[in-house]
């Protein structure tokens, strides 16, 4: 079971980074956080992968006042998504015609949905940005939807002002990714193992993995 979880985690994070590169190569607009990442990369001269890693760890600092604790998957997410985004950009060509751009965008959305379901379903902890949304919701009493919307409006607006790409892809992602992850997550969620309590003659649920998917985490994906 642990082997499956680790394989699913690393595969999901690799696919997530590649999907980010596909969104960029499609040239039709990015999701809010990646609009921000692209804007910062354009202003600093850093690769977008390096910006993703740096922003991930800065966001994790915001977990401290929210009393959020990262899981193993959280730290892997913070490092590997950016690494694979740069790998994807090195391998995937740009498309100059609309048909190729639309196909690349559709593939990016689908791959991103599968990737999200994989790493969330592995139950090793949420990504830094997902944890910020759910932590803020828990500490303030706001809904996850409200927390997510507020954060993403801020990062989208900031990224756009910095020169990040906003377009039809931004809208497609916003409309499609939630239902897609909700559809796929049950197929990829690794079930909890159950242990028999010694000497008690009954089942006792094994402790949940740090940050295993909850309704809030799914909503924030």
Phi and psi in degrees as GROMACS dihedral restraints (atoms count N, CA, C in turn):
[ dihedral_restraints ]
;  ai    aj    ak    al  type     phi  dphi    fc
    3     4     5     6     1   -64.0    20    10
    4     5     6     7     1   -37.9    20    10
    6     7     8     9     1   -61.5    20    10
    7     8     9    10     1   -43.4    20    10
    9    10    11    12     1   -62.7    20    10
   10    11    12    13     1   -43.6    20    10
   12    13    14    15     1   -61.5    20    10
   13    14    15    16     1   -44.7    20    10
   15    16    17    18     1   -66.0    20    10
   16    17    18    19     1   -43.8    20    10
   18    19    20    21     1   -61.8    20    10
   19    20    21    22     1   -42.0    20    10
   21    22    23    24     1   -66.9    20    10
   22    23    24    25     1   -39.9    20    10
   24    25    26    27     1   -60.6    20    10
   25    26    27    28     1   -54.1    20    10
   27    28    29    30     1   -68.0    20    10
   28    29    30    31     1   -36.6    20    10
   30    31    32    33     1   -64.8    20    10
   31    32    33    34     1   -43.7    20    10
   33    34    35    36     1   -61.8    20    10
   34    35    36    37     1   -42.4    20    10
   36    37    38    39     1   -68.8    20    10
   37    38    39    40     1   -38.0    20    10
   39    40    41    42     1   -62.8    20    10
   40    41    42    43     1   -45.9    20    10
   42    43    44    45     1   -63.8    20    10
   43    44    45    46     1   -36.0    20    10
   45    46    47    48     1   -63.2    20    10
   46    47    48    49     1   -45.0    20    10
   48    49    50    51     1   -63.8    20    10
   49    50    51    52     1   -41.9    20    10
   51    52    53    54     1   -63.4    20    10
   52    53    54    55     1   -39.1    20    10
   54    55    56    57     1   -64.0    20    10
   55    56    57    58     1   -35.1    20    10
   57    58    59    60     1   -61.6    20    10
   58    59    60    61     1   -44.5    20    10
   60    61    62    63     1   -62.5    20    10
   61    62    63    64     1   -37.6    20    10
   63    64    65    66     1   -64.5    20    10
   64    65    66    67     1   -40.7    20    10
   66    67    68    69     1   -59.3    20    10
   67    68    69    70     1   -43.6    20    10
   69    70    71    72     1   -65.2    20    10
   70    71    72    73     1   -45.7    20    10
   72    73    74    75     1   -66.5    20    10
   73    74    75    76     1   -28.3    20    10
   75    76    77    78     1   -65.4    20    10
   76    77    78    79     1   -33.3    20    10
   78    79    80    81     1    68.4    20    10
   79    80    81    82     1    25.3    20    10
   81    82    83    84     1  -114.8    20    10
   82    83    84    85     1    10.8    20    10
   84    85    86    87     1   115.2    20    10
   85    86    87    88     1   148.5    20    10
   87    88    89    90     1  -115.2    20    10
   88    89    90    91     1   168.5    20    10
   90    91    92    93     1   -71.1    20    10
   91    92    93    94     1   162.5    20    10
   93    94    95    96     1   -53.2    20    10
   94    95    96    97     1   -47.2    20    10
   96    97    98    99     1   -64.2    20    10
   97    98    99   100     1   -36.9    20    10
   99   100   101   102     1   -78.3    20    10
  100   101   102   103     1   -23.6    20    10
  102   103   104   105     1   -59.5    20    10
  103   104   105   106     1   -44.2    20    10
  105   106   107   108     1   -64.4    20    10
  106   107   108   109     1   -47.0    20    10
  108   109   110   111     1   -59.4    20    10
  109   110   111   112     1   -44.1    20    10
  111   112   113   114     1   -65.3    20    10
  112   113   114   115     1   -40.0    20    10
  114   115   116   117     1   -62.0    20    10
  115   116   117   118     1   -44.6    20    10
  117   118   119   120     1   -64.6    20    10
  118   119   120   121     1   -42.1    20    10
  120   121   122   123     1   -60.6    20    10
  121   122   123   124     1   -41.6    20    10
  123   124   125   126     1   -64.4    20    10
  124   125   126   127     1   -33.6    20    10
  126   127   128   129     1   -83.1    20    10
  127   128   129   130     1   -26.5    20    10
  129   130   131   132     1  -101.4    20    10
  130   131   132   133     1   -19.8    20    10
  132   133   134   135     1    83.5    20    10
  133   134   135   136     1     0.3    20    10
  135   136   137   138     1   -77.2    20    10
  136   137   138   139     1   157.6    20    10
  138   139   140   141     1   -69.0    20    10
  139   140   141   142     1   155.3    20    10
  141   142   143   144     1   -64.9    20    10
  142   143   144   145     1   -32.2    20    10
  144   145   146   147     1   -62.7    20    10
  145   146   147   148     1   -42.3    20    10
  147   148   149   150     1   -63.8    20    10
  148   149   150   151     1   -39.0    20    10
  150   151   152   153     1   -65.2    20    10
  151   152   153   154     1   -41.8    20    10
  153   154   155   156     1   -57.8    20    10
  154   155   156   157     1   -44.6    20    10
  156   157   158   159     1   -64.3    20    10
  157   158   159   160     1   -48.3    20    10
  159   160   161   162     1   -62.2    20    10
  160   161   162   163     1   -46.5    20    10
  162   163   164   165     1   -63.2    20    10
  163   164   165   166     1   -37.4    20    10
  165   166   167   168     1   -57.8    20    10
  166   167   168   169     1   -46.0    20    10
  168   169   170   171     1   -73.2    20    10
  169   170   171   172     1   -31.0    20    10
  171   172   173   174     1   -65.8    20    10
  172   173   174   175     1   -40.1    20    10
  174   175   176   177     1   -64.2    20    10
  175   176   177   178     1   -36.8    20    10
  177   178   179   180     1   -62.0    20    10
  178   179   180   181     1   -29.1    20    10
  180   181   182   183     1   -64.1    20    10
  181   182   183   184     1   -29.8    20    10
  183   184   185   186     1   -72.6    20    10
  184   185   186   187     1   -15.1    20    10
  186   187   188   189     1   -68.3    20    10
  187   188   189   190     1   -26.1    20    10
  189   190   191   192     1   -59.4    20    10
  190   191   192   193     1   -53.6    20    10
  192   193   194   195     1   -67.9    20    10
  193   194   195   196     1   -18.0    20    10
  195   196   197   198     1   -87.1    20    10
  196   197   198   199     1    -3.4    20    10
  198   199   200   201     1    57.8    20    10
  199   200   201   202     1    41.2    20    10
  201   202   203   204     1   -95.4    20    10
  202   203   204   205     1   145.6    20    10
  204   205   206   207     1  -122.3    20    10
  205   206   207   208     1   126.6    20    10
  207   208   209   210     1   -72.9    20    10
  208   209   210   211     1   147.8    20    10
  210   211   212   213     1   -96.0    20    10
  211   212   213   214     1   177.1    20    10
  213   214   215   216     1   -57.3    20    10
  214   215   216   217     1   -43.3    20    10
  216   217   218   219     1   -65.3    20    10
  217   218   219   220     1   -31.0    20    10
  219   220   221   222     1   -61.7    20    10
  220   221   222   223     1   -46.1    20    10
  222   223   224   225     1   -69.4    20    10
  223   224   225   226     1   -39.7    20    10
  225   226   227   228     1   -62.2    20    10
  226   227   228   229     1   -41.7    20    10
  228   229   230   231     1   -59.2    20    10
  229   230   231   232     1   -44.8    20    10
  231   232   233   234     1   -60.5    20    10
  232   233   234   235     1   -29.9    20    10
  234   235   236   237     1   -96.4    20    10
  235   236   237   238     1   -48.3    20    10
  237   238   239   240     1   -77.8    20    10
  238   239   240   241     1   -32.4    20    10
  240   241   242   243     1   -60.3    20    10
  241   242   243   244     1   -45.3    20    10
  243   244   245   246     1   -64.6    20    10
  244   245   246   247     1   -40.9    20    10
  246   247   248   249     1   -60.3    20    10
  247   248   249   250     1   -47.9    20    10
  249   250   251   252     1   -73.7    20    10
  250   251   252   253     1   -23.6    20    10
  252   253   254   255     1   -63.9    20    10
  253   254   255   256     1   -44.3    20    10
  255   256   257   258     1   -67.2    20    10
  256   257   258   259     1   -36.6    20    10
  258   259   260   261     1   -61.9    20    10
  259   260   261   262     1   -45.1    20    10
  261   262   263   264     1   -61.9    20    10
  262   263   264   265     1   -41.6    20    10
  264   265   266   267     1   -65.3    20    10
  265   266   267   268     1   -30.9    20    10
  267   268   269   270     1   -73.0    20    10
  268   269   270   271     1   -25.0    20    10
  270   271   272   273     1  -102.4    20    10
  271   272   273   274     1   -29.0    20    10
  273   274   275   276     1   -94.9    20    10
  274   275   276   277     1   125.9    20    10
  276   277   278   279     1   -76.9    20    10
  277   278   279   280     1   161.8    20    10
  279   280   281   282     1   -79.4    20    10
  280   281   282   283     1   153.3    20    10
  282   283   284   285     1  -113.2    20    10
  283   284   285   286     1   131.7    20    10
  285   286   287   288     1  -100.6    20    10
  286   287   288   289     1   -10.4    20    10
  288   289   290   291     1  -112.2    20    10
  289   290   291   292     1   149.5    20    10
  291   292   293   294     1   -62.3    20    10
  292   293   294   295     1   -38.8    20    10
  294   295   296   297     1   -58.9    20    10
  295   296   297   298     1   -45.0    20    10
  297   298   299   300     1   -65.4    20    10
  298   299   300   301     1   -37.1    20    10
  300   301   302   303     1   -65.4    20    10
  301   302   303   304     1   -42.7    20    10
  303   304   305   306     1   -65.3    20    10
  304   305   306   307     1   -43.5    20    10
  306   307   308   309     1   -61.3    20    10
  307   308   309   310     1   -41.4    20    10
  309   310   311   312     1   -65.4    20    10
  310   311   312   313     1   -40.5    20    10
  312   313   314   315     1   -62.9    20    10
  313   314   315   316     1   -46.1    20    10
  315   316   317   318     1   -61.3    20    10
  316   317   318   319     1   -43.0    20    10
  318   319   320   321     1   -63.9    20    10
  319   320   321   322     1   -37.4    20    10
  321   322   323   324     1   -65.0    20    10
  322   323   324   325     1   -43.1    20    10
  324   325   326   327     1   -63.9    20    10
  325   326   327   328     1   -45.5    20    10
  327   328   329   330     1   -63.9    20    10
  328   329   330   331     1   -46.3    20    10
  330   331   332   333     1   -64.0    20    10
  331   332   333   334     1   -38.0    20    10
  333   334   335   336     1   -64.5    20    10
  334   335   336   337     1   -39.5    20    10
  336   337   338   339     1   -64.6    20    10
  337   338   339   340     1   -44.1    20    10
  339   340   341   342     1   -63.4    20    10
  340   341   342   343     1   -44.1    20    10
  342   343   344   345     1   -61.2    20    10
  343   344   345   346     1   -43.7    20    10
  345   346   347   348     1   -62.3    20    10
  346   347   348   349     1   -45.1    20    10
  348   349   350   351     1   -62.8    20    10
  349   350   351   352     1   -36.9    20    10
  351   352   353   354     1   -63.8    20    10
  352   353   354   355     1   -53.5    20    10
  354   355   356   357     1   -75.5    20    10
  355   356   357   358     1   -32.5    20    10
  357   358   359   360     1   -68.7    20    10
  358   359   360   361     1   -43.4    20    10
  360   361   362   363     1   -66.7    20    10
  361   362   363   364     1   -20.1    20    10
  363   364   365   366     1   -71.4    20    10
  364   365   366   367     1   -16.8    20    10
  366   367   368   369     1    63.1    20    10
  367   368   369   370     1    42.6    20    10
  369   370   371   372     1  -109.5    20    10
  370   371   372   373     1     7.9    20    10
  372   373   374   375     1   118.4    20    10
  373   374   375   376     1   147.7    20    10
  375   376   377   378     1   -75.2    20    10
  376   377   378   379     1   162.7    20    10
  378   379   380   381     1   -67.7    20    10
  379   380   381   382     1   164.3    20    10
  381   382   383   384     1   -58.2    20    10
  382   383   384   385     1   -42.5    20    10
  384   385   386   387     1   -73.2    20    10
  385   386   387   388     1   -39.1    20    10
  387   388   389   390     1   -63.5    20    10
  388   389   390   391     1   -41.9    20    10
  390   391   392   393     1   -64.9    20    10
  391   392   393   394     1   -34.4    20    10
  393   394   395   396     1   -62.9    20    10
  394   395   396   397     1   -43.3    20    10
  396   397   398   399     1   -64.4    20    10
  397   398   399   400     1   -48.9    20    10
  399   400   401   402     1   -70.3    20    10
  400   401   402   403     1   -35.6    20    10
  402   403   404   405     1   -65.8    20    10
  403   404   405   406     1   -42.0    20    10
  405   406   407   408     1   -63.3    20    10
  406   407   408   409     1   -41.2    20    10
  408   409   410   411     1   -62.4    20    10
  409   410   411   412     1   -42.4    20    10
  411   412   413   414     1   -67.4    20    10
  412   413   414   415     1   -39.7    20    10
  414   415   416   417     1   -78.5    20    10
  415   416   417   418     1   -29.1    20    10
  417   418   419   420     1   -98.8    20    10
  418   419   420   421     1   -20.1    20    10
  420   421   422   423     1    86.1    20    10
  421   422   423   424     1     0.1    20    10
  423   424   425   426     1   -70.6    20    10
  424   425   426   427     1   160.4    20    10
  426   427   428   429     1   -73.0    20    10
  427   428   429   430     1   157.9    20    10
  429   430   431   432     1   -60.7    20    10
  430   431   432   433     1   -39.2    20    10
  432   433   434   435     1   -59.9    20    10
  433   434   435   436     1   -44.3    20    10
  435   436   437   438     1   -64.9    20    10
  436   437   438   439     1   -44.5    20    10
  438   439   440   441     1   -61.4    20    10
  439   440   441   442     1   -46.5    20    10
  441   442   443   444     1   -61.8    20    10
  442   443   444   445     1   -46.7    20    10
  444   445   446   447     1   -61.1    20    10
  445   446   447   448     1   -44.5    20    10
  447   448   449   450     1   -61.5    20    10
  448   449   450   451     1   -47.0    20    10
  450   451   452   453     1   -63.6    20    10
  451   452   453   454     1   -44.7    20    10
  453   454   455   456     1   -71.6    20    10
  454   455   456   457     1   -30.1    20    10
  456   457   458   459     1   -63.6    20    10
  457   458   459   460     1   -41.7    20    10
  459   460   461   462     1   -64.9    20    10
  460   461   462   463     1   -49.3    20    10
  462   463   464   465     1   -70.6    20    10
  463   464   465   466     1   -34.1    20    10
  465   466   467   468     1   -65.8    20    10
  466   467   468   469     1   -47.4    20    10
  468   469   470   471     1   -62.8    20    10
  469   470   471   472     1   -43.2    20    10
  471   472   473   474     1   -64.4    20    10
  472   473   474   475     1   -44.9    20    10
  474   475   476   477     1   -62.6    20    10
  475   476   477   478     1   -40.8    20    10
  477   478   479   480     1   -62.7    20    10
  478   479   480   481     1   -42.2    20    10
  480   481   482   483     1   -64.0    20    10
  481   482   483   484     1   -29.3    20    10
  483   484   485   486     1   -83.9    20    10
  484   485   486   487     1    -4.9    20    10
  486   487   488   489     1   105.2    20    10
  487   488   489   490     1    10.3    20    10
  489   490   491   492     1   -68.3    20    10
  490   491   492   493     1   157.9    20    10
  492   493   494   495     1   -86.2    20    10
  493   494   495   496     1   115.1    20    10
  495   496   497   498     1  -114.4    20    10
  496   497   498   499     1   132.5    20    10
  498   499   500   501     1  -169.6    20    10
  499   500   501   502     1  -158.4    20    10
  501   502   503   504     1   -62.1    20    10
  502   503   504   505     1   -31.3    20    10
  504   505   506   507     1   -62.5    20    10
  505   506   507   508     1   -33.2    20    10
  507   508   509   510     1   -62.7    20    10
  508   509   510   511     1   -43.2    20    10
  510   511   512   513     1   -70.0    20    10
  511   512   513   514     1   -44.8    20    10
  513   514   515   516     1   -58.6    20    10
  514   515   516   517     1   -44.8    20    10
  516   517   518   519     1   -61.1    20    10
  517   518   519   520     1   -47.4    20    10
  519   520   521   522     1   -60.1    20    10
  520   521   522   523     1   -38.0    20    10
  522   523   524   525     1   -80.9    20    10
  523   524   525   526     1   -32.4    20    10
  525   526   527   528     1   -95.8    20    10
  526   527   528   529     1   -31.1    20    10
  528   529   530   531     1   -69.9    20    10
  529   530   531   532     1   -37.8    20    10
  531   532   533   534     1   -61.3    20    10
  532   533   534   535     1   -55.3    20    10
  534   535   536   537     1   -60.3    20    10
  535   536   537   538     1   -35.5    20    10
  537   538   539   540     1   -66.2    20    10
  538   539   540   541     1   -45.6    20    10
  540   541   542   543     1   -66.4    20    10
  541   542   543   544     1   -40.8    20    10
  543   544   545   546     1   -60.6    20    10
  544   545   546   547     1   -37.4    20    10
  546   547   548   549     1   -69.4    20    10
  547   548   549   550     1   -40.4    20    10
  549   550   551   552     1   -88.0    20    10
  550   551   552   553     1   -26.7    20    10
  552   553   554   555     1   -57.3    20    10
  553   554   555   556     1   -43.1    20    10
  555   556   557   558     1   -59.8    20    10
  556   557   558   559     1   -27.9    20    10
  558   559   560   561     1   -75.8    20    10
  559   560   561   562     1   -22.8    20    10
  561   562   563   564     1  -111.1    20    10
  562   563   564   565     1   -10.2    20    10
  564   565   566   567     1   -69.7    20    10
  565   566   567   568     1   122.0    20    10
  567   568   569   570     1   -76.9    20    10
  568   569   570   571     1   123.7    20    10
  570   571   572   573     1   -66.4    20    10
  571   572   573   574     1   151.0    20    10
  573   574   575   576     1   -66.3    20    10
  574   575   576   577     1   144.7    20    10
  576   577   578   579     1   -83.4    20    10
  577   578   579   580     1   149.2    20    10
  579   580   581   582     1  -119.1    20    10
  580   581   582   583     1   134.7    20    10
  582   583   584   585     1  -111.4    20    10
  583   584   585   586     1   143.1    20    10
  585   586   587   588     1   -83.7    20    10
  586   587   588   589     1   122.0    20    10
  588   589   590   591     1   -65.6    20    10
  589   590   591   592     1   124.4    20    10
  591   592   593   594     1   -62.0    20    10
  592   593   594   595     1   127.1    20    10
  594   595   596   597     1    77.8    20    10
  595   596   597   598     1     2.1    20    10
  597   598   599   600     1  -109.8    20    10
  598   599   600   601     1   -10.5    20    10
  600   601   602   603     1    67.3    20    10
  601   602   603   604     1    20.6    20    10
  603   604   605   606     1  -144.9    20    10
  604   605   606   607     1   171.1    20    10
  606   607   608   609     1   -80.4    20    10
  607   608   609   610     1   145.0    20    10
  609   610   611   612     1  -136.4    20    10
  610   611   612   613     1   125.9    20    10
  612   613   614   615     1   -63.5    20    10
  613   614   615   616     1   135.3    20    10
  615   616   617   618     1   -66.2    20    10
  616   617   618   619     1   152.6    20    10
  618   619   620   621     1   -60.4    20    10
  619   620   621   622     1   138.4    20    10
  621   622   623   624     1   -68.0    20    10
  622   623   624   625     1   148.1    20    10
  624   625   626   627     1   -63.0    20    10
  625   626   627   628     1   151.1    20    10
  627   628   629   630     1   -60.3    20    10
  628   629   630   631     1   122.7    20    10
  630   631   632   633     1    69.2    20    10
  631   632   633   634     1    30.2    20    10
  633   634   635   636     1   -63.9    20    10
  634   635   636   637     1   155.6    20    10
  636   637   638   639     1   -60.4    20    10
  637   638   639   640     1   134.8    20    10
  639   640   641   642     1  -122.4    20    10
  640   641   642   643     1   177.2    20    10
  642   643   644   645     1   -59.8    20    10
  643   644   645   646     1   -37.3    20    10
  645   646   647   648     1   -67.1    20    10
  646   647   648   649     1   -42.8    20    10
  648   649   650   651     1   -64.4    20    10
  649   650   651   652     1   -38.8    20    10
  651   652   653   654     1   -63.9    20    10
  652   653   654   655     1   -42.7    20    10
  654   655   656   657     1   -63.3    20    10
  655   656   657   658     1   -30.7    20    10
  657   658   659   660     1   -86.8    20    10
  658   659   660   661     1    -6.5    20    10
